[in-house]
Amino acid sequence: MFLFLEQQSLYMSSPLFVKVKEHFCKQERSFVSSLCFYFWNTNQFIVHHVYLLKQMNIFVDNKEVLLVKKVFFVVKKINLTNF
C-alpha cells in the first residue's frame, strides 16, 4: 500500500516497519486508521502515531492508494531497554 499525505511531516528515513490499526471514531462517525511508524535513531525507536481521518482508498495501476485529508502526528520516544 502506498501512503500519500497532504502534509509531508515525515522527516526521517524509511521506517523499519509499519503497524496499521483501525477503530471507530465516535466524533468523526467513521473509521480511523492509526499507523505507527517505527524508525531507528541512535539508541531509540521513534514511534510516529499517525491518525488518518476522512480517508479514501482508491486503486491506481492495480495498486491500493490511501488518500489522506487530515493528518495528526504524535511523536513518542521509546528507550530500547524498555522495548
PDB file as gemmi writes it, atoms N, CA and C in Angstrom:
CRYST1    1.000    1.000    1.000  90.00  90.00  90.00 P 1                      
ATOM      1  N   MET A   1       0.848  -1.196   0.000  1.00  0.00           N  
ATOM      2  CA  MET A   1       0.000   0.000   0.000  1.00  0.00           C  
ATOM      3  C   MET A   1       0.883   1.244   0.000  1.00  0.00           C  
ATOM      4  N   PHE A   2       0.529   2.174  -0.837  1.00  0.00           N  
ATOM      5  CA  PHE A   2       1.229   3.455  -0.861  1.00  0.00           C  
ATOM      6  C   PHE A   2       0.456   4.474  -0.049  1.00  0.00           C  
ATOM      7  N   LEU A   3       1.183   5.338   0.627  1.00  0.00           N  
ATOM      8  CA  LEU A   3       0.558   6.327   1.507  1.00  0.00           C  
ATOM      9  C   LEU A   3       0.911   7.720   1.017  1.00  0.00           C  
ATOM     10  N   PHE A   4      -0.113   8.461   0.611  1.00  0.00           N  
ATOM     11  CA  PHE A   4       0.073   9.838   0.184  1.00  0.00           C  
ATOM     12  C   PHE A   4      -0.479  10.766   1.249  1.00  0.00           C  
ATOM     13  N   LEU A   5       0.343  11.668   1.756  1.00  0.00           N  
ATOM     14  CA  LEU A   5      -0.081  12.592   2.797  1.00  0.00           C  
ATOM     15  C   LEU A   5      -0.110  14.000   2.240  1.00  0.00           C  
ATOM     16  N   GLU A   6      -1.149  14.728   2.593  1.00  0.00           N  
ATOM     17  CA  GLU A   6      -1.209  16.126   2.182  1.00  0.00           C  
ATOM     18  C   GLU A   6      -0.168  16.952   2.924  1.00  0.00           C  
ATOM     19  N   GLN A   7       0.127  16.565   4.145  1.00  0.00           N  
ATOM     20  CA  GLN A   7       1.138  17.263   4.937  1.00  0.00           C  
ATOM     21  C   GLN A   7       2.367  16.362   5.035  1.00  0.00           C  
ATOM     22  N   GLN A   8       3.436  16.784   4.413  1.00  0.00           N  
ATOM     23  CA  GLN A   8       4.656  15.977   4.425  1.00  0.00           C  
ATOM     24  C   GLN A   8       5.442  16.282   5.696  1.00  0.00           C  
ATOM     25  N   SER A   9       5.102  15.585   6.759  1.00  0.00           N  
ATOM     26  CA  SER A   9       5.728  15.852   8.054  1.00  0.00           C  
ATOM     27  C   SER A   9       6.730  14.774   8.450  1.00  0.00           C  
ATOM     28  N   LEU A  10       6.834  13.719   7.666  1.00  0.00           N  
ATOM     29  CA  LEU A  10       7.803  12.681   7.995  1.00  0.00           C  
ATOM     30  C   LEU A  10       9.174  13.129   7.512  1.00  0.00           C  
ATOM     31  N   TYR A  11      10.070  13.319   8.444  1.00  0.00           N  
ATOM     32  CA  TYR A  11      11.357  13.926   8.131  1.00  0.00           C  
ATOM     33  C   TYR A  11      12.500  12.935   8.231  1.00  0.00           C  
ATOM     34  N   MET A  12      12.207  11.677   8.457  1.00  0.00           N  
ATOM     35  CA  MET A  12      13.271  10.699   8.641  1.00  0.00           C  
ATOM     36  C   MET A  12      13.311   9.735   7.471  1.00  0.00           C  
ATOM     37  N   SER A  13      14.210   8.786   7.569  1.00  0.00           N  
ATOM     38  CA  SER A  13      14.345   7.799   6.515  1.00  0.00           C  
ATOM     39  C   SER A  13      13.201   6.794   6.593  1.00  0.00           C  
ATOM     40  N   SER A  14      13.270   5.807   5.752  1.00  0.00           N  
ATOM     41  CA  SER A  14      12.191   4.830   5.684  1.00  0.00           C  
ATOM     42  C   SER A  14      12.018   4.121   7.021  1.00  0.00           C  
ATOM     43  N   PRO A  15      10.790   3.812   7.377  1.00  0.00           N  
ATOM     44  CA  PRO A  15      10.557   3.143   8.661  1.00  0.00           C  
ATOM     45  C   PRO A  15      11.023   1.694   8.621  1.00  0.00           C  
ATOM     46  N   LEU A  16      11.328   1.181   9.791  1.00  0.00           N  
ATOM     47  CA  LEU A  16      11.670  -0.231   9.891  1.00  0.00           C  
ATOM     48  C   LEU A  16      10.459  -1.086   9.569  1.00  0.00           C  
ATOM     49  N   PHE A  17       9.339  -0.757  10.146  1.00  0.00           N  
ATOM     50  CA  PHE A  17       8.094  -1.448   9.826  1.00  0.00           C  
ATOM     51  C   PHE A  17       6.934  -0.552  10.225  1.00  0.00           C  
ATOM     52  N   VAL A  18       5.776  -0.890   9.743  1.00  0.00           N  
ATOM     53  CA  VAL A  18       4.591  -0.069   9.968  1.00  0.00           C  
ATOM     54  C   VAL A  18       3.483  -0.961  10.503  1.00  0.00           C  
ATOM     55  N   LYS A  19       2.819  -0.491  11.534  1.00  0.00           N  
ATOM     56  CA  LYS A  19       1.663  -1.195  12.080  1.00  0.00           C  
ATOM     57  C   LYS A  19       0.409  -0.389  11.768  1.00  0.00           C  
ATOM     58  N   VAL A  20      -0.613  -1.069  11.306  1.00  0.00           N  
ATOM     59  CA  VAL A  20      -1.856  -0.399  10.934  1.00  0.00           C  
ATOM     60  C   VAL A  20      -2.989  -0.960  11.785  1.00  0.00           C  
ATOM     61  N   LYS A  21      -3.744  -0.068  12.380  1.00  0.00           N  
ATOM     62  CA  LYS A  21      -4.911  -0.473  13.155  1.00  0.00           C  
ATOM     63  C   LYS A  21      -6.076   0.439  12.799  1.00  0.00           C  
ATOM     64  N   GLU A  22      -7.272  -0.117  12.852  1.00  0.00           N  
ATOM     65  CA  GLU A  22      -8.460   0.681  12.591  1.00  0.00           C  
ATOM     66  C   GLU A  22      -9.393   0.589  13.787  1.00  0.00           C  
ATOM     67  N   HIS A  23     -10.014   1.697  14.107  1.00  0.00           N  
ATOM     68  CA  HIS A  23     -11.021   1.706  15.149  1.00  0.00           C  
ATOM     69  C   HIS A  23     -12.071   2.740  14.793  1.00  0.00           C  
ATOM     70  N   PHE A  24     -13.218   2.625  15.427  1.00  0.00           N  
ATOM     71  CA  PHE A  24     -14.321   3.527  15.120  1.00  0.00           C  
ATOM     72  C   PHE A  24     -14.203   4.792  15.954  1.00  0.00           C  
ATOM     73  N   CYS A  25     -14.283   5.938  15.300  1.00  0.00           N  
ATOM     74  CA  CYS A  25     -14.174   7.228  15.975  1.00  0.00           C  
ATOM     75  C   CYS A  25     -15.575   7.811  16.111  1.00  0.00           C  
ATOM     76  N   LYS A  26     -16.024   7.977  17.338  1.00  0.00           N  
ATOM     77  CA  LYS A  26     -17.385   8.466  17.556  1.00  0.00           C  
ATOM     78  C   LYS A  26     -17.556   9.914  17.105  1.00  0.00           C  
ATOM     79  N   GLN A  27     -16.528  10.732  17.327  1.00  0.00           N  
ATOM     80  CA  GLN A  27     -16.651  12.140  16.950  1.00  0.00           C  
ATOM     81  C   GLN A  27     -16.768  12.296  15.435  1.00  0.00           C  
ATOM     82  N   GLU A  28     -15.961  11.559  14.710  1.00  0.00           N  
ATOM     83  CA  GLU A  28     -15.995  11.656  13.253  1.00  0.00           C  
ATOM     84  C   GLU A  28     -17.085  10.777  12.649  1.00  0.00           C  
ATOM     85  N   ARG A  29     -17.597   9.841  13.466  1.00  0.00           N  
ATOM     86  CA  ARG A  29     -18.590   8.872  12.997  1.00  0.00           C  
ATOM     87  C   ARG A  29     -18.078   8.105  11.778  1.00  0.00           C  
ATOM     88  N   SER A  30     -16.842   7.749  11.851  1.00  0.00           N  
ATOM     89  CA  SER A  30     -16.247   6.990  10.760  1.00  0.00           C  
ATOM     90  C   SER A  30     -15.048   6.221  11.305  1.00  0.00           C  
ATOM     91  N   PHE A  31     -14.553   5.320  10.496  1.00  0.00           N  
ATOM     92  CA  PHE A  31     -13.397   4.546  10.910  1.00  0.00           C  
ATOM     93  C   PHE A  31     -12.124   5.360  10.733  1.00  0.00           C  
ATOM     94  N   VAL A  32     -11.241   5.233  11.693  1.00  0.00           N  
ATOM     95  CA  VAL A  32      -9.977   5.969  11.683  1.00  0.00           C  
ATOM     96  C   VAL A  32      -8.844   4.951  11.689  1.00  0.00           C  
ATOM     97  N   SER A  33      -7.875   5.168  10.840  1.00  0.00           N  
ATOM     98  CA  SER A  33      -6.693   4.313  10.812  1.00  0.00           C  
ATOM     99  C   SER A  33      -5.564   4.991  11.560  1.00  0.00           C  
ATOM    100  N   SER A  34      -4.928   4.250  12.416  1.00  0.00           N  
ATOM    101  CA  SER A  34      -3.753   4.777  13.110  1.00  0.00           C  
ATOM    102  C   SER A  34      -2.550   3.955  12.674  1.00  0.00           C  
ATOM    103  N   LEU A  35      -1.567   4.625  12.129  1.00  0.00           N  
ATOM    104  CA  LEU A  35      -0.353   3.965  11.665  1.00  0.00           C  
ATOM    105  C   LEU A  35       0.789   4.309  12.598  1.00  0.00           C  
ATOM    106  N   CYS A  36       1.541   3.305  12.997  1.00  0.00           N  
ATOM    107  CA  CYS A  36       2.696   3.522  13.861  1.00  0.00           C  
ATOM    108  C   CYS A  36       3.952   3.251  13.044  1.00  0.00           C  
ATOM    109  N   PHE A  37       4.730   4.288  12.813  1.00  0.00           N  
ATOM    110  CA  PHE A  37       5.980   4.155  12.083  1.00  0.00           C  
ATOM    111  C   PHE A  37       7.122   4.003  13.081  1.00  0.00           C  
ATOM    112  N   TYR A  38       7.869   2.928  12.957  1.00  0.00           N  
ATOM    113  CA  TYR A  38       8.978   2.679  13.864  1.00  0.00           C  
ATOM    114  C   TYR A  38      10.288   2.991  13.140  1.00  0.00           C  
ATOM    115  N   PHE A  39      10.980   4.026  13.607  1.00  0.00           N  
ATOM    116  CA  PHE A  39      12.239   4.437  12.994  1.00  0.00           C  
ATOM    117  C   PHE A  39      13.402   4.070  13.903  1.00  0.00           C  
ATOM    118  N   TRP A  40      14.548   3.862  13.284  1.00  0.00           N  
ATOM    119  CA  TRP A  40      15.755   3.623  14.054  1.00  0.00           C  
ATOM    120  C   TRP A  40      16.527   4.930  14.135  1.00  0.00           C  
ATOM    121  N   ASN A  41      16.789   5.397  15.342  1.00  0.00           N  
ATOM    122  CA  ASN A  41      17.515   6.652  15.518  1.00  0.00           C  
ATOM    123  C   ASN A  41      18.425   6.503  16.731  1.00  0.00           C  
ATOM    124  N   THR A  42      19.705   6.324  16.497  1.00  0.00           N  
ATOM    125  CA  THR A  42      20.711   6.101  17.541  1.00  0.00           C  
ATOM    126  C   THR A  42      20.261   4.970  18.453  1.00  0.00           C  
ATOM    127  N   ASN A  43      19.953   5.251  19.705  1.00  0.00           N  
ATOM    128  CA  ASN A  43      19.606   4.194  20.660  1.00  0.00           C  
ATOM    129  C   ASN A  43      18.111   4.079  20.904  1.00  0.00           C  
ATOM    130  N   GLN A  44      17.313   4.670  20.065  1.00  0.00           N  
ATOM    131  CA  GLN A  44      15.886   4.700  20.355  1.00  0.00           C  
ATOM    132  C   GLN A  44      15.058   4.336  19.137  1.00  0.00           C  
ATOM    133  N   PHE A  45      13.886   3.830  19.432  1.00  0.00           N  
ATOM    134  CA  PHE A  45      12.838   3.790  18.426  1.00  0.00           C  
ATOM    135  C   PHE A  45      12.026   5.071  18.562  1.00  0.00           C  
ATOM    136  N   ILE A  46      11.717   5.681  17.452  1.00  0.00           N  
ATOM    137  CA  ILE A  46      10.807   6.819  17.471  1.00  0.00           C  
ATOM    138  C   ILE A  46       9.503   6.360  16.839  1.00  0.00           C  
ATOM    139  N   VAL A  47       8.447   6.450  17.598  1.00  0.00           N  
ATOM    140  CA  VAL A  47       7.158   5.951  17.149  1.00  0.00           C  
ATOM    141  C   VAL A  47       6.305   7.131  16.720  1.00  0.00           C  
ATOM    142  N   HIS A  48       5.914   7.127  15.465  1.00  0.00           N  
ATOM    143  CA  HIS A  48       5.031   8.165  14.965  1.00  0.00           C  
ATOM    144  C   HIS A  48       3.619   7.586  14.906  1.00  0.00           C  
ATOM    145  N   HIS A  49       2.759   8.108  15.745  1.00  0.00           N  
ATOM    146  CA  HIS A  49       1.359   7.707  15.685  1.00  0.00           C  
ATOM    147  C   HIS A  49       0.659   8.662  14.728  1.00  0.00           C  
ATOM    148  N   VAL A  50       0.221   8.150  13.617  1.00  0.00           N  
ATOM    149  CA  VAL A  50      -0.379   8.981  12.585  1.00  0.00           C  
ATOM    150  C   VAL A  50      -1.862   8.643  12.517  1.00  0.00           C  
ATOM    151  N   TYR A  51      -2.676   9.610  12.848  1.00  0.00           N  
ATOM    152  CA  TYR A  51      -4.113   9.399  12.833  1.00  0.00           C  
ATOM    153  C   TYR A  51      -4.673   9.953  11.534  1.00  0.00           C  
ATOM    154  N   LEU A  52      -5.284   9.096  10.755  1.00  0.00           N  
ATOM    155  CA  LEU A  52      -5.751   9.464   9.429  1.00  0.00           C  
ATOM    156  C   LEU A  52      -7.272   9.570   9.453  1.00  0.00           C  
ATOM    157  N   LEU A  53      -7.771  10.755   9.191  1.00  0.00           N  
ATOM    158  CA  LEU A  53      -9.208  10.976   9.190  1.00  0.00           C  
ATOM    159  C   LEU A  53      -9.687  11.257   7.773  1.00  0.00           C  
ATOM    160  N   LYS A  54     -10.933  10.867   7.512  1.00  0.00           N  
ATOM    161  CA  LYS A  54     -11.553  11.100   6.206  1.00  0.00           C  
ATOM    162  C   LYS A  54     -10.682  10.531   5.099  1.00  0.00           C  
ATOM    163  N   GLN A  55     -10.368   9.264   5.231  1.00  0.00           N  
ATOM    164  CA  GLN A  55      -9.517   8.621   4.246  1.00  0.00           C  
ATOM    165  C   GLN A  55     -10.357   8.065   3.099  1.00  0.00           C  
ATOM    166  N   MET A  56      -9.706   7.829   1.993  1.00  0.00           N  
ATOM    167  CA  MET A  56     -10.369   7.257   0.839  1.00  0.00           C  
ATOM    168  C   MET A  56      -9.406   6.304   0.159  1.00  0.00           C  
ATOM    169  N   ASN A  57      -9.828   5.067   0.006  1.00  0.00           N  
ATOM    170  CA  ASN A  57      -8.988   4.070  -0.643  1.00  0.00           C  
ATOM    171  C   ASN A  57      -9.359   3.985  -2.118  1.00  0.00           C  
ATOM    172  N   ILE A  58      -8.370   4.141  -2.977  1.00  0.00           N  
ATOM    173  CA  ILE A  58      -8.594   4.006  -4.406  1.00  0.00           C  
ATOM    174  C   ILE A  58      -7.511   3.101  -4.973  1.00  0.00           C  
ATOM    175  N   PHE A  59      -7.651   2.761  -6.229  1.00  0.00           N  
ATOM    176  CA  PHE A  59      -6.665   1.908  -6.877  1.00  0.00           C  
ATOM    177  C   PHE A  59      -6.090   2.629  -8.089  1.00  0.00           C  
ATOM    178  N   VAL A  60      -4.769   2.681  -8.157  1.00  0.00           N  
ATOM    179  CA  VAL A  60      -4.068   3.276  -9.286  1.00  0.00           C  
ATOM    180  C   VAL A  60      -3.122   2.220  -9.838  1.00  0.00           C  
ATOM    181  N   ASP A  61      -3.319   1.864 -11.091  1.00  0.00           N  
ATOM    182  CA  ASP A  61      -2.493   0.825 -11.719  1.00  0.00           C  
ATOM    183  C   ASP A  61      -2.500  -0.446 -10.872  1.00  0.00           C  
ATOM    184  N   ASN A  62      -3.691  -0.819 -10.418  1.00  0.00           N  
ATOM    185  CA  ASN A  62      -3.883  -2.042  -9.629  1.00  0.00           C  
ATOM    186  C   ASN A  62      -3.152  -2.018  -8.291  1.00  0.00           C  
ATOM    187  N   LYS A  63      -2.768  -0.825  -7.830  1.00  0.00           N  
ATOM    188  CA  LYS A  63      -2.124  -0.703  -6.526  1.00  0.00           C  
ATOM    189  C   LYS A  63      -2.994   0.167  -5.636  1.00  0.00           C  
ATOM    190  N   GLU A  64      -3.179  -0.289  -4.418  1.00  0.00           N  
ATOM    191  CA  GLU A  64      -4.038   0.444  -3.492  1.00  0.00           C  
ATOM    192  C   GLU A  64      -3.355   1.729  -3.036  1.00  0.00           C  
ATOM    193  N   VAL A  65      -4.078   2.812  -3.069  1.00  0.00           N  
ATOM    194  CA  VAL A  65      -3.558   4.115  -2.670  1.00  0.00           C  
ATOM    195  C   VAL A  65      -4.467   4.678  -1.591  1.00  0.00           C  
ATOM    196  N   LEU A  66      -3.865   5.184  -0.529  1.00  0.00           N  
ATOM    197  CA  LEU A  66      -4.614   5.765   0.577  1.00  0.00           C  
ATOM    198  C   LEU A  66      -4.471   7.280   0.516  1.00  0.00           C  
ATOM    199  N   LEU A  67      -5.565   7.960   0.233  1.00  0.00           N  
ATOM    200  CA  LEU A  67      -5.554   9.417   0.195  1.00  0.00           C  
ATOM    201  C   LEU A  67      -6.004   9.947   1.546  1.00  0.00           C  
ATOM    202  N   VAL A  68      -5.245  10.873   2.087  1.00  0.00           N  
ATOM    203  CA  VAL A  68      -5.479  11.346   3.445  1.00  0.00           C  
ATOM    204  C   VAL A  68      -5.827  12.822   3.408  1.00  0.00           C  
ATOM    205  N   LYS A  69      -6.896  13.184   4.099  1.00  0.00           N  
ATOM    206  CA  LYS A  69      -7.322  14.578   4.153  1.00  0.00           C  
ATOM    207  C   LYS A  69      -6.811  15.284   5.398  1.00  0.00           C  
ATOM    208  N   LYS A  70      -6.799  14.596   6.515  1.00  0.00           N  
ATOM    209  CA  LYS A  70      -6.323  15.193   7.760  1.00  0.00           C  
ATOM    210  C   LYS A  70      -5.271  14.278   8.364  1.00  0.00           C  
ATOM    211  N   VAL A  71      -4.195  14.863   8.824  1.00  0.00           N  
ATOM    212  CA  VAL A  71      -3.107  14.079   9.398  1.00  0.00           C  
ATOM    213  C   VAL A  71      -2.713  14.689  10.733  1.00  0.00           C  
ATOM    214  N   PHE A  72      -2.632  13.840  11.754  1.00  0.00           N  
ATOM    215  CA  PHE A  72      -2.221  14.295  13.077  1.00  0.00           C  
ATOM    216  C   PHE A  72      -1.058  13.429  13.538  1.00  0.00           C  
ATOM    217  N   PHE A  73      -0.001  14.074  13.969  1.00  0.00           N  
ATOM    218  CA  PHE A  73       1.190  13.353  14.392  1.00  0.00           C  
ATOM    219  C   PHE A  73       1.391  13.485  15.898  1.00  0.00           C  
ATOM    220  N   VAL A  74       1.681  12.373  16.536  1.00  0.00           N  
ATOM    221  CA  VAL A  74       2.079  12.365  17.936  1.00  0.00           C  
ATOM    222  C   VAL A  74       3.377  11.573  18.007  1.00  0.00           C  
ATOM    223  N   VAL A  75       4.424  12.216  18.456  1.00  0.00           N  
ATOM    224  CA  VAL A  75       5.740  11.582  18.473  1.00  0.00           C  
ATOM    225  C   VAL A  75       6.052  11.121  19.889  1.00  0.00           C  
ATOM    226  N   LYS A  76       6.503   9.895  19.990  1.00  0.00           N  
ATOM    227  CA  LYS A  76       6.851   9.327  21.290  1.00  0.00           C  
ATOM    228  C   LYS A  76       8.167   8.568  21.149  1.00  0.00           C  
ATOM    229  N   LYS A  77       9.099   8.843  22.036  1.00  0.00           N  
ATOM    230  CA  LYS A  77      10.388   8.161  22.016  1.00  0.00           C  
ATOM    231  C   LYS A  77      10.377   7.024  23.033  1.00  0.00           C  
ATOM    232  N   ILE A  78      10.903   5.897  22.606  1.00  0.00           N  
ATOM    233  CA  ILE A  78      10.949   4.723  23.473  1.00  0.00           C  
ATOM    234  C   ILE A  78      12.394   4.270  23.585  1.00  0.00           C  
ATOM    235  N   ASN A  79      12.845   4.103  24.798  1.00  0.00           N  
ATOM    236  CA  ASN A  79      14.195   3.602  25.009  1.00  0.00           C  
ATOM    237  C   ASN A  79      14.228   2.103  24.725  1.00  0.00           C  
ATOM    238  N   LEU A  80      15.296   1.649  24.098  1.00  0.00           N  
ATOM    239  CA  LEU A  80      15.381   0.238  23.730  1.00  0.00           C  
ATOM    240  C   LEU A  80      15.390  -0.677  24.942  1.00  0.00           C  
ATOM    241  N   THR A  81      15.869  -0.204  26.073  1.00  0.00           N  
ATOM    242  CA  THR A  81      15.899  -1.050  27.261  1.00  0.00           C  
ATOM    243  C   THR A  81      14.489  -1.357  27.752  1.00  0.00           C  
ATOM    244  N   ASN A  82      13.547  -0.487  27.425  1.00  0.00           N  
ATOM    245  CA  ASN A  82      12.166  -0.710  27.844  1.00  0.00           C  
ATOM    246  C   ASN A  82      11.311  -1.298  26.737  1.00  0.00           C  
ATOM    247  N   PHE A  83      11.920  -1.559  25.599  1.00  0.00           N  
ATOM    248  CA  PHE A  83      11.140  -2.012  24.449  1.00  0.00           C  
ATOM    249  C   PHE A  83      10.931  -3.510  24.523  1.00  0.00           C  
TER     250      PHE A  83                                                      
END                                                                             
